[in-house]
Amino acid sequence: MHDSRDQINDDCVISIQHLRKCFRNKLDEEVVVLDDVTFDVYRGETIIIMGGSGCGKSTLLNCVIGEYRVNGGRILYRTKNMPEPVDIAGMGEAEMNEVRKRFGILFQSGALFNSMTLAENVALPLREHSYVDPSIVDIVVTLKLQQVHMLQHRDKMPSQLSGGQKKRAGLARATVMDPEILFYDEPSAGLDPVTSAAIDELIMDLSKKLNVTSVVVTHDMNSAFRIADRMVMLERVAC
């Protein structure tokens, strides 16, 4: 029998309920970063998570992708082919890895492996986490690089790419497994206004073409108002 709290709306892909996250400081004191955070993410939307410096935006993202253990609350996922919602709070690593295959992440720096070419970086998730025939991998990589306008750079090393190009390359890798959800961690950080606007256009374009749900952590108000369907504002916890 499922807890009644597990029954979330069919249009809801992620439900965050009364989330609490604490850390211990150097004095072994408990520092509360997130307290009673509650909101839903709906299928196909682009939702922005905003807030001032130190309010817990990145901490929240790390909780939602299963990198941080939470101290309270629930994080329910219900993606396609899930008959019932699953709560990742307290989930084991093996189970969590299966959930992670359903989403992609664009990290703030792009997080490319410096020893691999751009094409090799994009191909890595397919080689490690799928059963795609090796002969098909290059076709998929080519398609994903075309989507982010980076095909001509496929044989370059990350050190040869600009900041904006690294973001595009990271986005190609994030989409290579055809995820249902895309997470973005400060996608415009470190970029000039023109490049930032171009990345925003790419996010909106991919959301429509791939029909994905997008969760974007940002402090950039201009970017937020360009791409958001809804916004969640975090307030810093008074410790």
ChimeraX commands (.cxc) that place a marker at each C-alpha (Angstrom):
marker #1 position 0.00,0.00,0.00 radius 0.5
marker #1 position 1.33,3.44,-0.93 radius 0.5
marker #1 position 1.30,6.39,1.44 radius 0.5
marker #1 position -1.36,8.89,0.36 radius 0.5
marker #1 position 1.38,11.52,0.09 radius 0.5
marker #1 position 2.84,9.49,-2.81 radius 0.5
marker #1 position -0.17,10.29,-4.98 radius 0.5
marker #1 position 0.93,13.33,-6.95 radius 0.5
marker #1 position -0.75,15.00,-9.89 radius 0.5
marker #1 position -0.28,13.19,-13.21 radius 0.5
marker #1 position 1.17,16.39,-14.71 radius 0.5
marker #1 position 3.75,16.63,-11.92 radius 0.5
marker #1 position 7.17,15.16,-12.68 radius 0.5
marker #1 position 8.90,16.23,-9.43 radius 0.5
marker #1 position 7.22,17.03,-6.11 radius 0.5
marker #1 position 9.41,18.55,-3.37 radius 0.5
marker #1 position 7.66,18.36,-0.02 radius 0.5
marker #1 position 8.80,20.06,3.21 radius 0.5
marker #1 position 12.47,19.64,2.29 radius 0.5
marker #1 position 15.01,20.33,5.01 radius 0.5
marker #1 position 18.80,20.29,4.62 radius 0.5
marker #1 position 21.38,21.02,7.31 radius 0.5
marker #1 position 25.17,20.96,7.51 radius 0.5
marker #1 position 27.58,20.89,10.45 radius 0.5
marker #1 position 29.99,23.82,10.81 radius 0.5
marker #1 position 33.53,23.73,12.23 radius 0.5
marker #1 position 32.11,24.03,15.73 radius 0.5
marker #1 position 29.91,20.99,15.05 radius 0.5
marker #1 position 26.85,23.21,15.18 radius 0.5
marker #1 position 23.88,22.51,12.95 radius 0.5
marker #1 position 23.42,25.10,10.20 radius 0.5
marker #1 position 20.04,24.98,8.45 radius 0.5
marker #1 position 20.29,25.86,4.74 radius 0.5
marker #1 position 16.85,24.73,3.50 radius 0.5
marker #1 position 13.78,24.57,5.70 radius 0.5
marker #1 position 10.28,23.46,4.67 radius 0.5
marker #1 position 10.86,23.97,0.92 radius 0.5
marker #1 position 7.76,22.79,-0.96 radius 0.5
marker #1 position 6.89,23.10,-4.66 radius 0.5
marker #1 position 6.01,20.98,-7.70 radius 0.5
marker #1 position 7.61,20.82,-11.12 radius 0.5
marker #1 position 5.18,20.14,-13.98 radius 0.5
marker #1 position 5.86,18.12,-17.08 radius 0.5
marker #1 position 7.17,20.19,-20.00 radius 0.5
marker #1 position 7.63,23.48,-18.15 radius 0.5
marker #1 position 10.73,25.58,-17.52 radius 0.5
marker #1 position 10.90,26.48,-13.84 radius 0.5
marker #1 position 13.46,28.91,-12.43 radius 0.5
marker #1 position 14.90,28.65,-8.92 radius 0.5
marker #1 position 16.07,32.08,-7.77 radius 0.5
marker #1 position 17.31,33.74,-4.62 radius 0.5
marker #1 position 20.13,35.79,-3.14 radius 0.5
marker #1 position 23.66,34.58,-2.56 radius 0.5
marker #1 position 23.79,31.92,0.15 radius 0.5
marker #1 position 20.05,31.16,0.10 radius 0.5
marker #1 position 20.60,27.50,-0.86 radius 0.5
marker #1 position 19.89,27.38,-4.62 radius 0.5
marker #1 position 22.78,25.04,-5.44 radius 0.5
marker #1 position 22.14,23.02,-2.28 radius 0.5
marker #1 position 18.54,22.52,-3.38 radius 0.5
marker #1 position 19.69,21.39,-6.83 radius 0.5
marker #1 position 22.13,18.91,-5.30 radius 0.5
marker #1 position 19.36,17.50,-3.12 radius 0.5
marker #1 position 16.99,17.11,-6.07 radius 0.5
marker #1 position 19.58,15.24,-8.17 radius 0.5
marker #1 position 20.44,12.97,-5.26 radius 0.5
marker #1 position 23.95,14.27,-4.55 radius 0.5
marker #1 position 23.06,15.41,-1.01 radius 0.5
marker #1 position 21.15,13.45,1.59 radius 0.5
marker #1 position 18.30,15.46,3.03 radius 0.5
marker #1 position 17.51,15.85,6.72 radius 0.5
marker #1 position 13.77,15.86,6.25 radius 0.5
marker #1 position 11.01,15.93,3.68 radius 0.5
marker #1 position 10.46,14.10,0.43 radius 0.5
marker #1 position 11.53,14.40,-3.21 radius 0.5
marker #1 position 9.12,12.48,-5.40 radius 0.5
marker #1 position 9.82,11.71,-9.05 radius 0.5
marker #1 position 7.26,10.45,-11.51 radius 0.5
marker #1 position 8.71,10.21,-15.00 radius 0.5
marker #1 position 7.33,8.23,-17.92 radius 0.5
marker #1 position 7.02,4.49,-17.40 radius 0.5
marker #1 position 6.93,4.97,-13.61 radius 0.5
marker #1 position 3.65,3.40,-12.46 radius 0.5
marker #1 position 3.99,5.12,-9.08 radius 0.5
marker #1 position 6.04,8.07,-7.79 radius 0.5
marker #1 position 9.39,7.21,-6.19 radius 0.5
marker #1 position 10.88,9.09,-3.24 radius 0.5
marker #1 position 14.62,9.59,-3.75 radius 0.5
marker #1 position 15.15,10.90,-0.19 radius 0.5
marker #1 position 17.05,8.07,1.47 radius 0.5
marker #1 position 17.21,6.04,-1.73 radius 0.5
marker #1 position 20.22,3.74,-2.21 radius 0.5
marker #1 position 22.91,4.62,-4.74 radius 0.5
marker #1 position 22.06,1.81,-7.17 radius 0.5
marker #1 position 18.39,2.86,-7.28 radius 0.5
marker #1 position 19.36,6.52,-7.55 radius 0.5
marker #1 position 21.58,5.81,-10.55 radius 0.5
marker #1 position 18.58,4.37,-12.37 radius 0.5
marker #1 position 16.61,7.56,-11.70 radius 0.5
marker #1 position 19.57,9.67,-12.86 radius 0.5
marker #1 position 19.38,8.06,-16.29 radius 0.5
marker #1 position 16.09,9.91,-16.75 radius 0.5
marker #1 position 17.62,13.37,-16.42 radius 0.5
marker #1 position 20.55,15.39,-17.71 radius 0.5
marker #1 position 22.57,18.11,-15.97 radius 0.5
marker #1 position 24.39,21.15,-17.33 radius 0.5
marker #1 position 26.93,22.07,-14.66 radius 0.5
marker #1 position 28.05,25.65,-14.15 radius 0.5
marker #1 position 31.50,25.10,-15.70 radius 0.5
marker #1 position 30.35,22.63,-18.34 radius 0.5
marker #1 position 32.32,19.93,-16.44 radius 0.5
marker #1 position 33.99,18.53,-19.56 radius 0.5
marker #1 position 36.82,16.01,-19.23 radius 0.5
marker #1 position 39.98,17.80,-20.34 radius 0.5
marker #1 position 41.63,14.64,-21.70 radius 0.5
marker #1 position 38.78,13.92,-24.14 radius 0.5
marker #1 position 37.71,15.61,-27.35 radius 0.5
marker #1 position 34.31,17.26,-27.48 radius 0.5
marker #1 position 32.83,14.28,-29.34 radius 0.5
marker #1 position 34.28,11.84,-26.79 radius 0.5
marker #1 position 32.82,13.89,-23.94 radius 0.5
marker #1 position 29.37,13.81,-25.48 radius 0.5
marker #1 position 29.60,10.08,-26.25 radius 0.5
marker #1 position 30.67,9.13,-22.71 radius 0.5
marker #1 position 27.18,8.70,-21.13 radius 0.5
marker #1 position 26.09,6.49,-24.02 radius 0.5
marker #1 position 29.18,4.31,-23.74 radius 0.5
marker #1 position 28.92,4.01,-19.95 radius 0.5
marker #1 position 25.18,3.82,-19.32 radius 0.5
marker #1 position 23.41,2.47,-22.39 radius 0.5
marker #1 position 23.37,-0.50,-24.70 radius 0.5
marker #1 position 23.56,1.53,-27.90 radius 0.5
marker #1 position 25.57,-0.22,-30.59 radius 0.5
marker #1 position 28.99,1.46,-31.02 radius 0.5
marker #1 position 28.19,2.07,-34.69 radius 0.5
marker #1 position 25.20,4.19,-33.63 radius 0.5
marker #1 position 27.02,6.24,-31.00 radius 0.5
marker #1 position 28.73,8.52,-33.52 radius 0.5
marker #1 position 25.41,9.19,-35.27 radius 0.5
marker #1 position 23.78,10.20,-31.99 radius 0.5
marker #1 position 26.75,12.41,-31.04 radius 0.5
marker #1 position 26.58,14.14,-34.42 radius 0.5
marker #1 position 22.87,14.87,-33.97 radius 0.5
marker #1 position 23.34,16.24,-30.45 radius 0.5
marker #1 position 26.24,18.48,-31.50 radius 0.5
marker #1 position 24.16,19.80,-34.41 radius 0.5
marker #1 position 21.38,20.72,-31.99 radius 0.5
marker #1 position 23.72,23.01,-30.03 radius 0.5
marker #1 position 25.56,24.32,-33.14 radius 0.5
marker #1 position 28.89,22.71,-32.16 radius 0.5
marker #1 position 29.40,20.04,-34.80 radius 0.5
marker #1 position 32.34,21.84,-36.41 radius 0.5
marker #1 position 34.19,21.70,-33.06 radius 0.5
marker #1 position 33.73,17.96,-32.44 radius 0.5
marker #1 position 37.46,17.13,-32.54 radius 0.5
marker #1 position 38.61,20.01,-30.33 radius 0.5
marker #1 position 39.77,19.63,-26.74 radius 0.5
marker #1 position 37.95,21.56,-23.98 radius 0.5
marker #1 position 40.96,23.88,-23.59 radius 0.5
marker #1 position 40.34,25.08,-27.15 radius 0.5
marker #1 position 36.74,26.13,-26.44 radius 0.5
marker #1 position 35.37,29.44,-25.16 radius 0.5
marker #1 position 33.15,29.63,-22.09 radius 0.5
marker #1 position 29.98,29.71,-24.16 radius 0.5
marker #1 position 31.17,26.81,-26.31 radius 0.5
marker #1 position 31.86,24.75,-23.19 radius 0.5
marker #1 position 28.28,25.40,-22.03 radius 0.5
marker #1 position 26.94,24.27,-25.41 radius 0.5
marker #1 position 29.13,21.17,-25.31 radius 0.5
marker #1 position 27.95,20.38,-21.79 radius 0.5
marker #1 position 24.37,20.73,-22.97 radius 0.5
marker #1 position 24.97,18.31,-25.85 radius 0.5
marker #1 position 26.28,15.78,-23.35 radius 0.5
marker #1 position 23.35,16.41,-20.98 radius 0.5
marker #1 position 20.86,15.59,-23.75 radius 0.5
marker #1 position 22.64,12.62,-25.34 radius 0.5
marker #1 position 20.56,10.03,-23.42 radius 0.5
marker #1 position 17.31,11.80,-24.38 radius 0.5
marker #1 position 16.39,12.74,-20.79 radius 0.5
marker #1 position 12.91,13.74,-19.65 radius 0.5
marker #1 position 14.27,16.41,-17.30 radius 0.5
marker #1 position 17.16,18.85,-17.74 radius 0.5
marker #1 position 18.78,20.58,-14.77 radius 0.5
marker #1 position 20.82,23.75,-15.32 radius 0.5
marker #1 position 23.19,25.16,-12.69 radius 0.5
marker #1 position 23.76,28.88,-13.40 radius 0.5
marker #1 position 23.88,28.47,-17.21 radius 0.5
marker #1 position 24.73,32.15,-17.78 radius 0.5
marker #1 position 27.48,32.38,-15.12 radius 0.5
marker #1 position 30.71,33.83,-16.47 radius 0.5
marker #1 position 29.24,34.71,-19.86 radius 0.5
marker #1 position 28.91,38.09,-21.53 radius 0.5
marker #1 position 25.34,39.36,-22.13 radius 0.5
marker #1 position 25.30,38.38,-25.82 radius 0.5
marker #1 position 26.50,34.83,-25.18 radius 0.5
marker #1 position 24.16,34.53,-22.19 radius 0.5
marker #1 position 21.18,35.48,-24.38 radius 0.5
marker #1 position 22.29,32.91,-26.97 radius 0.5
marker #1 position 22.38,30.19,-24.30 radius 0.5
marker #1 position 18.88,31.23,-23.18 radius 0.5
marker #1 position 17.63,30.89,-26.76 radius 0.5
marker #1 position 19.20,27.43,-26.93 radius 0.5
marker #1 position 17.53,26.36,-23.67 radius 0.5
marker #1 position 14.12,27.48,-24.98 radius 0.5
marker #1 position 14.73,25.85,-28.36 radius 0.5
marker #1 position 15.71,22.50,-26.83 radius 0.5
marker #1 position 12.79,22.58,-24.42 radius 0.5
marker #1 position 10.40,22.79,-27.37 radius 0.5
marker #1 position 12.19,20.39,-29.71 radius 0.5
marker #1 position 12.92,17.73,-27.10 radius 0.5
marker #1 position 9.74,18.28,-25.04 radius 0.5
marker #1 position 11.70,18.17,-21.80 radius 0.5
marker #1 position 11.06,19.60,-18.34 radius 0.5
marker #1 position 13.71,22.19,-17.43 radius 0.5
marker #1 position 14.78,23.21,-13.90 radius 0.5
marker #1 position 17.13,26.20,-13.97 radius 0.5
marker #1 position 19.08,27.59,-11.01 radius 0.5
marker #1 position 20.13,31.18,-11.73 radius 0.5
marker #1 position 20.72,34.58,-10.18 radius 0.5
marker #1 position 20.41,36.33,-13.57 radius 0.5
marker #1 position 17.08,38.19,-13.60 radius 0.5
marker #1 position 17.24,38.97,-17.34 radius 0.5
marker #1 position 17.79,35.31,-18.16 radius 0.5
marker #1 position 15.06,34.21,-15.75 radius 0.5
marker #1 position 12.40,36.45,-17.29 radius 0.5
marker #1 position 13.40,35.35,-20.79 radius 0.5
marker #1 position 13.02,31.62,-20.29 radius 0.5
marker #1 position 10.74,31.00,-17.28 radius 0.5
marker #1 position 7.26,29.57,-17.27 radius 0.5
marker #1 position 7.26,29.83,-13.46 radius 0.5
marker #1 position 9.72,30.94,-10.77 radius 0.5
marker #1 position 10.48,29.72,-7.28 radius 0.5
marker #1 position 12.10,32.27,-4.96 radius 0.5
marker #1 position 14.18,30.97,-2.06 radius 0.5
marker #1 position 14.57,33.07,1.07 radius 0.5
marker #1 position 17.70,32.68,3.15 radius 0.5
marker #1 position 17.06,30.81,6.39 radius 0.5
marker #1 position 17.70,32.91,9.49 radius 0.5
marker #1 position 20.09,30.77,11.56 radius 0.5
marker link #1:1,2 radius 0.2
marker link #1:2,3 radius 0.2
marker link #1:3,4 radius 0.2
marker link #1:4,5 radius 0.2
marker link #1:5,6 radius 0.2
marker link #1:6,7 radius 0.2
marker link #1:7,8 radius 0.2
marker link #1:8,9 radius 0.2
marker link #1:9,10 radius 0.2
marker link #1:10,11 radius 0.2
marker link #1:11,12 radius 0.2
marker link #1:12,13 radius 0.2
marker link #1:13,14 radius 0.2
marker link #1:14,15 radius 0.2
marker link #1:15,16 radius 0.2
marker link #1:16,17 radius 0.2
marker link #1:17,18 radius 0.2
marker link #1:18,19 radius 0.2
marker link #1:19,20 radius 0.2
marker link #1:20,21 radius 0.2
marker link #1:21,22 radius 0.2
marker link #1:22,23 radius 0.2
marker link #1:23,24 radius 0.2
marker link #1:24,25 radius 0.2
marker link #1:25,26 radius 0.2
marker link #1:26,27 radius 0.2
marker link #1:27,28 radius 0.2
marker link #1:28,29 radius 0.2
marker link #1:29,30 radius 0.2
marker link #1:30,31 radius 0.2
marker link #1:31,32 radius 0.2
marker link #1:32,33 radius 0.2
marker link #1:33,34 radius 0.2
marker link #1:34,35 radius 0.2
marker link #1:35,36 radius 0.2
marker link #1:36,37 radius 0.2
marker link #1:37,38 radius 0.2
marker link #1:38,39 radius 0.2
marker link #1:39,40 radius 0.2
marker link #1:40,41 radius 0.2
marker link #1:41,42 radius 0.2
marker link #1:42,43 radius 0.2
marker link #1:43,44 radius 0.2
marker link #1:44,45 radius 0.2
marker link #1:45,46 radius 0.2
marker link #1:46,47 radius 0.2
marker link #1:47,48 radius 0.2
marker link #1:48,49 radius 0.2
marker link #1:49,50 radius 0.2
marker link #1:50,51 radius 0.2
marker link #1:51,52 radius 0.2
marker link #1:52,53 radius 0.2
marker link #1:53,54 radius 0.2
marker link #1:54,55 radius 0.2
marker link #1:55,56 radius 0.2
marker link #1:56,57 radius 0.2
marker link #1:57,58 radius 0.2
marker link #1:58,59 radius 0.2
marker link #1:59,60 radius 0.2
marker link #1:60,61 radius 0.2
marker link #1:61,62 radius 0.2
marker link #1:62,63 radius 0.2
marker link #1:63,64 radius 0.2
marker link #1:64,65 radius 0.2
marker link #1:65,66 radius 0.2
marker link #1:66,67 radius 0.2
marker link #1:67,68 radius 0.2
marker link #1:68,69 radius 0.2
marker link #1:69,70 radius 0.2
marker link #1:70,71 radius 0.2
marker link #1:71,72 radius 0.2
marker link #1:72,73 radius 0.2
marker link #1:73,74 radius 0.2
marker link #1:74,75 radius 0.2
marker link #1:75,76 radius 0.2
marker link #1:76,77 radius 0.2
marker link #1:77,78 radius 0.2
marker link #1:78,79 radius 0.2
marker link #1:79,80 radius 0.2
marker link #1:80,81 radius 0.2
marker link #1:81,82 radius 0.2
marker link #1:82,83 radius 0.2
marker link #1:83,84 radius 0.2
marker link #1:84,85 radius 0.2
marker link #1:85,86 radius 0.2
marker link #1:86,87 radius 0.2
marker link #1:87,88 radius 0.2
marker link #1:88,89 radius 0.2
marker link #1:89,90 radius 0.2
marker link #1:90,91 radius 0.2
marker link #1:91,92 radius 0.2
marker link #1:92,93 radius 0.2
marker link #1:93,94 radius 0.2
marker link #1:94,95 radius 0.2
marker link #1:95,96 radius 0.2
marker link #1:96,97 radius 0.2
marker link #1:97,98 radius 0.2
marker link #1:98,99 radius 0.2
marker link #1:99,100 radius 0.2
marker link #1:100,101 radius 0.2
marker link #1:101,102 radius 0.2
marker link #1:102,103 radius 0.2
marker link #1:103,104 radius 0.2
marker link #1:104,105 radius 0.2
marker link #1:105,106 radius 0.2
marker link #1:106,107 radius 0.2
marker link #1:107,108 radius 0.2
marker link #1:108,109 radius 0.2
marker link #1:109,110 radius 0.2
marker link #1:110,111 radius 0.2
marker link #1:111,112 radius 0.2
marker link #1:112,113 radius 0.2
marker link #1:113,114 radius 0.2
marker link #1:114,115 radius 0.2
marker link #1:115,116 radius 0.2
marker link #1:116,117 radius 0.2
marker link #1:117,118 radius 0.2
marker link #1:118,119 radius 0.2
marker link #1:119,120 radius 0.2
marker link #1:120,121 radius 0.2
marker link #1:121,122 radius 0.2
marker link #1:122,123 radius 0.2
marker link #1:123,124 radius 0.2
marker link #1:124,125 radius 0.2
marker link #1:125,126 radius 0.2
marker link #1:126,127 radius 0.2
marker link #1:127,128 radius 0.2
marker link #1:128,129 radius 0.2
marker link #1:129,130 radius 0.2
marker link #1:130,131 radius 0.2
marker link #1:131,132 radius 0.2
marker link #1:132,133 radius 0.2
marker link #1:133,134 radius 0.2
marker link #1:134,135 radius 0.2
marker link #1:135,136 radius 0.2
marker link #1:136,137 radius 0.2
marker link #1:137,138 radius 0.2
marker link #1:138,139 radius 0.2
marker link #1:139,140 radius 0.2
marker link #1:140,141 radius 0.2
marker link #1:141,142 radius 0.2
marker link #1:142,143 radius 0.2
marker link #1:143,144 radius 0.2
marker link #1:144,145 radius 0.2
marker link #1:145,146 radius 0.2
marker link #1:146,147 radius 0.2
marker link #1:147,148 radius 0.2
marker link #1:148,149 radius 0.2
marker link #1:149,150 radius 0.2
marker link #1:150,151 radius 0.2
marker link #1:151,152 radius 0.2
marker link #1:152,153 radius 0.2
marker link #1:153,154 radius 0.2
marker link #1:154,155 radius 0.2
marker link #1:155,156 radius 0.2
marker link #1:156,157 radius 0.2
marker link #1:157,158 radius 0.2
marker link #1:158,159 radius 0.2
marker link #1:159,160 radius 0.2
marker link #1:160,161 radius 0.2
marker link #1:161,162 radius 0.2
marker link #1:162,163 radius 0.2
marker link #1:163,164 radius 0.2
marker link #1:164,165 radius 0.2
marker link #1:165,166 radius 0.2
marker link #1:166,167 radius 0.2
marker link #1:167,168 radius 0.2
marker link #1:168,169 radius 0.2
marker link #1:169,170 radius 0.2
marker link #1:170,171 radius 0.2
marker link #1:171,172 radius 0.2
marker link #1:172,173 radius 0.2
marker link #1:173,174 radius 0.2
marker link #1:174,175 radius 0.2
marker link #1:175,176 radius 0.2
marker link #1:176,177 radius 0.2
marker link #1:177,178 radius 0.2
marker link #1:178,179 radius 0.2
marker link #1:179,180 radius 0.2
marker link #1:180,181 radius 0.2
marker link #1:181,182 radius 0.2
marker link #1:182,183 radius 0.2
marker link #1:183,184 radius 0.2
marker link #1:184,185 radius 0.2
marker link #1:185,186 radius 0.2
marker link #1:186,187 radius 0.2
marker link #1:187,188 radius 0.2
marker link #1:188,189 radius 0.2
marker link #1:189,190 radius 0.2
marker link #1:190,191 radius 0.2
marker link #1:191,192 radius 0.2
marker link #1:192,193 radius 0.2
marker link #1:193,194 radius 0.2
marker link #1:194,195 radius 0.2
marker link #1:195,196 radius 0.2
marker link #1:196,197 radius 0.2
marker link #1:197,198 radius 0.2
marker link #1:198,199 radius 0.2
marker link #1:199,200 radius 0.2
marker link #1:200,201 radius 0.2
marker link #1:201,202 radius 0.2
marker link #1:202,203 radius 0.2
marker link #1:203,204 radius 0.2
marker link #1:204,205 radius 0.2
marker link #1:205,206 radius 0.2
marker link #1:206,207 radius 0.2
marker link #1:207,208 radius 0.2
marker link #1:208,209 radius 0.2
marker link #1:209,210 radius 0.2
marker link #1:210,211 radius 0.2
marker link #1:211,212 radius 0.2
marker link #1:212,213 radius 0.2
marker link #1:213,214 radius 0.2
marker link #1:214,215 radius 0.2
marker link #1:215,216 radius 0.2
marker link #1:216,217 radius 0.2
marker link #1:217,218 radius 0.2
marker link #1:218,219 radius 0.2
marker link #1:219,220 radius 0.2
marker link #1:220,221 radius 0.2
marker link #1:221,222 radius 0.2
marker link #1:222,223 radius 0.2
marker link #1:223,224 radius 0.2
marker link #1:224,225 radius 0.2
marker link #1:225,226 radius 0.2
marker link #1:226,227 radius 0.2
marker link #1:227,228 radius 0.2
marker link #1:228,229 radius 0.2
marker link #1:229,230 radius 0.2
marker link #1:230,231 radius 0.2
marker link #1:231,232 radius 0.2
marker link #1:232,233 radius 0.2
marker link #1:233,234 radius 0.2
marker link #1:234,235 radius 0.2
marker link #1:235,236 radius 0.2
marker link #1:236,237 radius 0.2
marker link #1:237,238 radius 0.2
marker link #1:238,239 radius 0.2
view
